[in-house]
Amino acid sequence: RTLPPVAGFALGAGAGAAAYVFAAFWALTLPLATLCFLAYRSGRPDDGPASR
């Protein structure tokens, strides 16, 4: 029951580590840009609620 989340975390951590080894700091660019975009979108006052 807990195998899929643990396996997903392990695969993601391994992929992130491999990307960091090959691309160094630039491996963090896409996740950082995505988080900044989501933070920007969530703080806009003219948007309605995301769900009811």
Secondary structure, DSSP 8 states (H G I E B T S, - for coil): --HHHHHHHHHHHHHHHHHHHHHGGGGGHHHHHHHHHHHHHHT-TTS--S--
